[in-house]
């Protein structure tokens, strides 16, 4: 196994162990849009399968699709304890149709990587009339509850982001005018905050798979050992052997096929 294979396995494993906040997103959709049970669901860009598990809560069957065969292998393992899944390797813009069509589609942390027009055109072909699309994402923020929250805020802005600047990415917020030409209606866009508790070891594991950290490891050749040591040293004043509750911020866009 070469170094790139090792790094990729590290990322896949990290995605498997991400906080399972996806269920809260689905629960909010049930409260704010509909609590019906769907037959066929599609999880576009399923990654290691956590978003597929969340969608399965409201679907009899879920198809998870991801461009990465390694991620699909991980998703099969993550969802191996339950029936009602299948997984395919596919670009989000080229996911094939299934018998009966898809009643609901989720795309978690995906849209910044897809070509919007091609993605929506394909969804329109493979979805049932009046089906739903939930586009969502969430990420760790600069907020922490409890003692030393100010230390964490300072660490985030004056240590972390200086050491690992955010790479450029497509941050375009879709509007009703973006989706209507493809046969969809934007029902609602919401923002949300969610809490998750980490000890320092788990928090570092999570931060090691952030895109800006991976950019340093893969793009600039910094070793994982060096980066992990930086986190351990810089975060020691924040944790001091205690677990901490961190705030994740995110959004959900509820879209319906016309």
C-alpha positions as CSV (number, residue, x, y, z in Angstrom):
1,X,0.0,0.0,0.0
2,X,1.5,3.3,-1.0
3,X,1.3,6.6,1.0
4,X,-1.7,7.9,-1.0
5,X,-3.6,4.7,-0.4
6,X,-2.9,5.0,3.3
7,X,-4.0,8.7,3.4
8,X,-7.2,7.8,1.6
9,X,-8.0,5.0,4.0
10,X,-7.5,7.5,6.8
11,X,-10.1,9.8,5.2
12,X,-12.6,7.0,4.7
13,X,-12.2,5.8,8.3
14,X,-12.6,9.4,9.4
15,X,-15.9,9.8,7.5
16,X,-17.2,6.6,9.0
17,X,-16.7,8.1,12.5
18,X,-18.1,11.5,11.9
19,X,-20.8,12.8,14.3
20,X,-24.1,11.3,13.3
21,X,-26.0,14.6,13.1
22,X,-27.7,13.7,9.9
23,X,-30.6,12.2,11.7
24,X,-31.4,15.6,13.3
25,X,-31.6,17.1,9.8
26,X,-34.1,14.4,8.7
27,X,-36.1,14.8,11.9
28,X,-36.4,18.5,11.3
29,X,-37.6,17.8,7.7
30,X,-40.3,15.5,9.1
31,X,-41.5,18.2,11.5
32,X,-41.4,21.1,9.0
33,X,-42.4,19.5,5.7
34,X,-43.9,16.1,5.9
35,X,-43.8,13.0,8.2
36,X,-44.9,10.6,5.5
37,X,-43.0,7.4,4.9
38,X,-41.4,7.1,1.4
39,X,-40.8,4.0,-0.7
40,X,-37.5,4.7,-2.5
41,X,-34.9,7.1,-1.4
42,X,-31.7,8.2,-3.0
43,X,-28.7,9.5,-1.1
44,X,-26.5,11.3,-3.7
45,X,-22.9,11.5,-2.6
46,X,-23.4,9.2,0.3
47,X,-19.8,9.1,1.5
48,X,-19.4,6.5,4.2
49,X,-23.1,6.0,4.6
50,X,-24.1,8.0,7.6
51,X,-26.5,10.2,5.5
52,X,-27.9,7.0,4.0
53,X,-28.7,5.7,7.5
54,X,-30.5,8.9,8.3
55,X,-32.6,8.8,5.1
56,X,-33.5,5.1,5.9
57,X,-35.4,6.4,8.9
58,X,-38.1,7.7,6.5
59,X,-37.7,5.3,3.5
60,X,-38.4,1.6,3.0
61,X,-35.4,1.4,0.7
62,X,-32.4,3.6,0.2
63,X,-29.9,3.7,-2.7
64,X,-26.6,5.3,-1.8
65,X,-24.4,6.6,-4.6
66,X,-20.9,8.0,-4.5
67,X,-18.1,8.6,-7.0
68,X,-15.6,6.8,-4.7
69,X,-15.6,3.0,-4.7
70,X,-13.7,3.2,-1.3
71,X,-16.5,5.3,0.2
72,X,-19.1,2.8,-1.1
73,X,-17.2,0.0,0.6
74,X,-17.3,1.9,3.8
75,X,-21.0,2.7,3.4
76,X,-21.8,-1.0,3.0
77,X,-20.1,-1.7,6.2
78,X,-21.7,1.2,8.1
79,X,-25.2,0.0,6.9
80,X,-24.6,-3.7,7.2
81,X,-26.7,-4.1,10.3
82,X,-30.0,-3.3,8.5
83,X,-31.9,-4.4,5.4
84,X,-33.2,-2.0,2.8
85,X,-30.0,-0.6,1.2
86,X,-28.1,-0.9,-2.0
87,X,-25.1,1.1,-3.1
88,X,-23.6,2.1,-6.4
89,X,-20.5,3.9,-7.7
90,X,-21.7,6.9,-9.7
91,X,-21.2,10.6,-10.2
92,X,-24.1,12.6,-8.7
93,X,-25.0,13.9,-12.2
94,X,-25.2,10.4,-13.7
95,X,-27.1,8.3,-11.1
96,X,-29.3,5.9,-13.0
97,X,-33.0,5.4,-12.7
98,X,-34.6,2.6,-10.7
99,X,-37.9,0.8,-11.1
100,X,-40.6,2.8,-9.4
101,X,-38.5,6.0,-9.4
102,X,-37.1,7.9,-6.4
103,X,-39.6,9.6,-4.0
104,X,-37.0,11.6,-2.1
105,X,-33.3,12.5,-2.6
106,X,-30.8,13.7,-0.1
107,X,-27.5,15.3,-0.9
108,X,-25.3,16.0,2.2
109,X,-22.2,18.1,1.7
110,X,-22.3,17.5,-2.1
111,X,-23.6,20.5,-4.0
112,X,-20.3,22.4,-3.9
113,X,-18.8,19.6,-6.0
114,X,-21.5,19.1,-8.6
115,X,-22.5,20.8,-11.8
116,X,-25.9,22.2,-10.8
117,X,-27.7,22.0,-14.1
118,X,-26.6,18.4,-14.9
119,X,-27.4,17.3,-11.4
120,X,-30.9,18.7,-11.4
121,X,-31.7,17.6,-15.0
122,X,-30.8,14.0,-14.0
123,X,-32.8,14.2,-10.8
124,X,-35.8,15.3,-12.7
125,X,-35.5,12.2,-14.9
126,X,-35.1,9.7,-12.1
127,X,-37.5,11.1,-9.5
128,X,-41.2,10.7,-9.2
129,X,-43.6,13.6,-9.6
130,X,-43.9,15.8,-6.5
131,X,-40.8,14.1,-5.0
132,X,-38.7,15.9,-2.4
133,X,-35.0,16.8,-2.4
134,X,-33.2,17.7,0.8
135,X,-29.8,19.5,0.2
136,X,-27.9,20.0,3.4
137,X,-24.6,20.4,5.1
138,X,-23.2,21.1,8.5
139,X,-19.8,21.7,10.0
140,X,-17.9,22.5,13.2
141,X,-18.0,26.2,14.1
142,X,-16.0,28.5,16.3
143,X,-18.5,28.1,19.2
144,X,-18.1,25.9,22.2
145,X,-20.3,25.7,25.3
146,X,-19.1,26.0,28.9
147,X,-15.7,27.0,30.4
148,X,-12.8,28.0,28.1
149,X,-15.2,28.8,25.2
150,X,-13.2,32.1,24.7
151,X,-10.0,30.1,24.5
152,X,-11.6,27.9,21.9
153,X,-12.8,30.9,19.9
154,X,-9.3,32.4,20.0
155,X,-7.7,29.0,19.0
156,X,-10.1,28.7,16.1
157,X,-9.3,32.1,14.6
158,X,-5.8,32.8,15.6
159,X,-4.2,29.3,15.6
160,X,-6.3,26.8,13.6
161,X,-7.3,29.0,10.6
162,X,-3.9,30.6,10.4
163,X,-2.3,27.2,10.3
164,X,-4.9,25.6,8.0
165,X,-6.6,28.3,5.9
166,X,-9.8,27.3,4.2
167,X,-9.4,26.3,0.5
168,X,-11.6,28.0,-2.0
169,X,-14.9,26.3,-2.8
170,X,-18.2,26.9,-4.5
171,X,-20.3,28.6,-1.8
172,X,-23.2,29.6,-4.0
173,X,-26.6,29.5,-2.3
174,X,-29.2,28.1,-4.6
175,X,-32.4,30.2,-5.1
176,X,-35.8,29.5,-6.5
177,X,-34.5,30.8,-9.8
178,X,-31.7,28.3,-9.8
179,X,-34.0,25.3,-9.5
180,X,-37.2,26.3,-11.3
181,X,-35.8,26.0,-14.9
182,X,-35.2,22.3,-14.1
183,X,-38.7,21.6,-12.9
184,X,-38.3,22.1,-9.1
185,X,-39.6,24.5,-6.5
186,X,-37.6,25.8,-3.5
187,X,-40.0,25.2,-0.6
188,X,-37.8,26.6,2.2
189,X,-34.2,27.2,3.3
190,X,-33.4,26.9,7.0
191,X,-30.2,27.2,9.1
192,X,-29.6,25.2,12.2
193,X,-27.2,24.6,15.1
194,X,-26.5,21.3,16.6
195,X,-24.4,20.2,19.6
196,X,-21.9,17.4,19.9
197,X,-19.6,16.3,22.7
198,X,-15.9,15.4,22.1
199,X,-13.0,14.5,24.2
200,X,-9.7,15.9,22.9
201,X,-8.7,12.6,21.2
202,X,-12.0,12.3,19.3
203,X,-12.0,16.0,18.4
204,X,-8.6,15.8,16.9
205,X,-9.6,12.7,14.8
206,X,-12.5,14.7,13.5
207,X,-10.4,17.8,12.7
208,X,-7.9,15.6,10.9
209,X,-10.4,15.0,8.1
210,X,-11.3,18.6,7.5
211,X,-10.7,19.8,3.9
212,X,-8.3,22.5,4.9
213,X,-6.3,20.1,7.0
214,X,-6.2,17.5,4.3
215,X,-5.0,20.2,1.9
216,X,-1.9,20.5,4.0
217,X,-1.4,16.8,4.4
218,X,-2.0,15.8,0.8
219,X,-1.2,19.0,-1.0
220,X,1.9,20.1,0.9
221,X,3.2,16.8,2.2
222,X,2.9,17.4,5.9
223,X,2.9,14.2,7.8
224,X,-0.2,13.1,9.8
225,X,2.0,12.7,12.8
226,X,3.2,16.3,12.6
227,X,-0.3,17.6,12.2
228,X,-1.7,15.5,15.0
229,X,1.1,16.8,17.3
230,X,0.2,20.4,16.4
231,X,-3.4,19.8,17.4
232,X,-2.5,18.1,20.7
233,X,-0.2,20.9,21.7
234,X,-2.4,23.8,20.6
235,X,-5.6,22.3,22.1
236,X,-4.3,21.4,25.5
237,X,-5.4,24.7,27.1
238,X,-8.9,24.3,25.7
239,X,-9.6,20.7,26.9
240,X,-7.5,20.2,30.0
241,X,-8.6,16.5,30.2
242,X,-12.3,17.4,30.0
243,X,-15.0,16.7,27.4
244,X,-16.4,19.7,25.6
245,X,-19.6,20.4,23.8
246,X,-19.1,22.0,20.4
247,X,-21.6,23.8,18.1
248,X,-22.1,22.6,14.6
249,X,-23.8,25.1,12.2
250,X,-25.5,24.1,9.0
251,X,-28.3,24.5,6.5
252,X,-31.1,22.5,4.8
253,X,-32.8,23.4,1.6
254,X,-36.2,21.7,0.9
255,X,-36.9,21.3,-2.7
256,X,-39.9,19.7,-4.5
257,X,-40.2,18.3,-8.0
258,X,-43.0,20.1,-9.9
